[in-house]
Amino acid sequence: MKKQIVTVLCFFMACMAWAQDLTVATYNIRNENRGDYKRGDGWTVRAPYLCDQLGFENPDLFGMQECLKRQIDYIVKRLPQYAYIGVGREDGKEEGEYSPVIYRKDRFELLESGTFWLAEDPTKPVMGWDAACKRVCTWGYFKDKRTKRKFYFFNTHMDHVGITARREGAKLIVRKMQELMKKGEMVVLTGDFNVDQNSEPYTEFVNSGFLKDSYEAAIHRFAPVGTFNDFDAQKFTLSRIDHIFVSTTFRVDSYAVRTDSYWQEVKGAKATTSGAAPSEVQLKVYKRHCPSDHYPVIARLSF
């Protein structure tokens, strides 16, 4: 009888630990455009690999950037366990790039959501400060059906040119979080911030008093490179411009910059063998491709 009680207690504790785990991610998937097709990195070529990558990681929620409506539709069709929130940045409807929040329909109940523009007037689809493009931040207020916990998830894509726009945009996001969040509620902020860990806007988040960088907080970390690759796996940087910030009360169990690739055949390349492997192992030179010009960032959290 005692052994049975111990077994039941262990099972219950394991279930509770599993239920409180939360896997989140951020991924700039690169917008679909003609220039990428010319270089061999067109969306229709890389999209299946990108979806397979996401399907394997199976995040509970994640933010994406540079998404056009047709790209989001493709992803949620390939991965039907997900739904999304967000609007196009050009008109607040479907025109232009989105910064959507993608979430598992079976695990989360969406309670509220919204989008604001990174601009002096965040309620309108306009460019802010010295930005080169209209920029948005999309947020959702979720209830975890397993744990009954409620939390916020924000996702953004800050400007790649405007220095003032990035600084003021960071301040605006922090201010909006403070306006929306109720006392004690937790939050995740993902995005392509177009600033690295040494920048002023980065410090706006980590010095906010309620956010921490999941990279710095992670117990286990796999981050052999920064987060931008320019569609070239040979290029290296230490700059992390894609970030996952989380409430200080989250425990960050692990963090990773996923450098997965896919390969395409090079015409005329001949197969060779190696003395280090059986003769049936045929080796050919293929070109290595990245699914996007950014690497996805994954963080595993505990409530």
Backbone hydrogen bonds, N-H to C=O, Kabsch-Sander energy under -0.5 kcal/mol:
donor,donor_aa,acceptor,acceptor_aa,energy
5,I,1,M,-2.1
6,V,2,K,-2.2
7,T,3,K,-2.3
8,V,4,Q,-2.5
9,L,5,I,-2.5
10,C,6,V,-2.5
11,F,7,T,-2.3
12,F,8,V,-2.6
13,M,9,L,-2.6
14,A,10,C,-2.2
15,C,11,F,-2.3
16,M,12,F,-2.3
17,A,13,M,-2.3
18,W,14,A,-2.4
19,A,15,C,-2.6
20,Q,16,M,-1.3
21,D,18,W,-1.2
22,L,301,L,-2.5
24,V,22,L,-0.6
24,V,299,A,-2.8
25,A,61,L,-0.9
26,T,297,V,-1.9
27,Y,63,G,-2.1
29,I,27,Y,-0.9
29,I,65,Q,-1.6
37,Y,33,N,-0.9
38,K,34,R,-1.6
39,R,35,G,-1.1
40,G,36,D,-0.5
40,G,37,Y,-1.1
41,D,36,D,-3.0
45,V,42,G,-0.8
46,R,42,G,-2.0
47,A,43,W,-2.7
50,L,46,R,-2.4
51,C,47,A,-2.5
52,D,48,P,-2.2
53,Q,49,Y,-2.3
54,L,50,L,-2.2
55,G,51,C,-2.9
56,F,52,D,-2.1
57,E,53,Q,-2.2
58,N,54,L,-2.9
60,D,23,T,-2.3
61,L,23,T,-1.5
62,F,102,I,-2.3
63,G,25,A,-2.3
64,M,100,P,-1.9
65,Q,27,Y,-1.7
66,E,98,Y,-0.5
67,C,98,Y,-1.3
71,Q,68,L,-0.9
72,I,68,L,-2.0
73,D,69,K,-2.5
74,Y,70,R,-1.6
75,I,71,Q,-2.1
76,V,72,I,-2.6
77,K,73,D,-1.4
78,R,74,Y,-2.2
79,L,75,I,-2.3
82,Y,79,L,-1.9
83,A,103,Y,-2.4
85,I,101,V,-1.8
88,G,93,K,-2.1
89,R,97,E,-2.4
90,E,95,E,-1.9
91,D,95,E,-0.8
92,G,88,G,-1.9
98,Y,67,C,-3.1
101,V,85,I,-1.8
102,I,62,F,-3.2
102,I,100,P,-0.5
103,Y,83,A,-2.6
104,R,60,D,-1.9
105,K,81,Q,-2.4
107,R,104,R,-0.6
108,F,104,R,-2.0
109,E,143,K,-2.5
110,L,108,F,-0.5
111,L,109,E,-0.6
111,L,141,Y,-3.2
112,E,141,Y,-1.2
114,G,139,W,-2.1
116,F,137,C,-2.3
117,W,122,P,-2.6
118,L,135,R,-2.6
119,A,117,W,-1.7
124,K,121,D,-1.4
126,V,124,K,-2.0
131,A,128,G,-2.4
137,C,116,F,-2.5
138,T,155,N,-2.5
139,W,114,G,-2.9
140,G,153,F,-2.1
141,Y,112,E,-3.0
142,F,140,G,-0.6
142,F,151,F,-2.9
143,K,109,E,-2.3
144,D,149,R,-3.2
145,K,107,R,-3.1
145,K,143,K,-0.6
148,K,144,D,-2.7
151,F,142,F,-2.2
152,Y,186,M,-2.5
153,F,140,G,-2.3
154,F,188,V,-3.2
155,N,138,T,-2.4
156,T,190,T,-1.7
157,H,136,V,-1.1
158,M,192,D,-1.9
163,I,161,V,-0.5
166,R,162,G,-1.8
167,R,163,I,-2.1
168,E,164,T,-3.2
169,G,165,A,-2.0
170,A,166,R,-2.1
171,K,167,R,-1.7
172,L,168,E,-2.4
173,I,169,G,-2.3
174,V,170,A,-2.1
175,R,171,K,-2.3
176,K,172,L,-2.8
177,M,173,I,-2.4
178,Q,174,V,-2.2
179,E,175,R,-1.9
180,L,176,K,-2.2
181,M,177,M,-3.0
185,E,182,K,-2.1
186,M,150,K,-0.7
188,V,152,Y,-1.8
189,L,245,F,-3.3
190,T,154,F,-2.6
191,G,243,H,-1.2
192,D,156,T,-1.4
193,F,191,G,-0.8
193,F,241,I,-2.4
194,N,241,I,-0.7
199,S,196,D,-1.6
203,T,199,S,-1.3
204,E,200,E,-1.2
205,F,201,P,-1.0
205,F,202,Y,-0.8
206,V,202,Y,-1.9
207,N,203,T,-2.0
208,S,205,F,-1.5
212,K,246,V,-2.3
214,S,244,I,-2.6
217,A,213,D,-2.0
218,A,214,S,-1.2
219,I,252,V,-2.0
220,H,253,D,-1.3
222,F,255,Y,-2.7
226,G,237,T,-2.9
227,T,239,S,-1.4
228,F,239,S,-0.5
229,N,293,D,-2.6
230,D,293,D,-1.6
232,D,229,N,-1.4
235,K,232,D,-1.6
241,I,239,S,-0.7
243,H,191,G,-1.8
243,H,241,I,-0.6
245,F,189,L,-3.1
246,V,212,K,-2.5
247,S,187,V,-1.8
248,T,210,F,-1.2
250,F,247,S,-1.8
251,R,302,S,-2.2
252,V,250,F,-0.5
253,D,251,R,-0.9
253,D,300,R,-2.1
254,S,300,R,-1.3
255,Y,220,H,-1.6
256,A,298,I,-2.5
257,V,222,F,-2.4
258,R,256,A,-0.7
258,R,296,P,-2.3
259,T,257,V,-0.6
262,Y,289,H,-2.3
264,Q,287,K,-2.2
266,V,285,V,-0.8
267,K,265,E,-0.6
269,A,266,V,-1.8
272,T,283,L,-2.7
277,A,274,S,-1.6
281,V,278,P,-1.9
282,Q,280,E,-1.0
283,L,272,T,-3.4
286,Y,284,K,-0.7
287,K,264,Q,-2.9
289,H,262,Y,-3.5
294,H,28,N,-0.5
295,Y,227,T,-2.8
297,V,26,T,-2.4
298,I,256,A,-2.7
299,A,24,V,-2.8
300,R,254,S,-2.4
301,L,22,L,-3.7
301,L,299,A,-0.6
302,S,251,R,-2.2
303,F,20,Q,-1.7
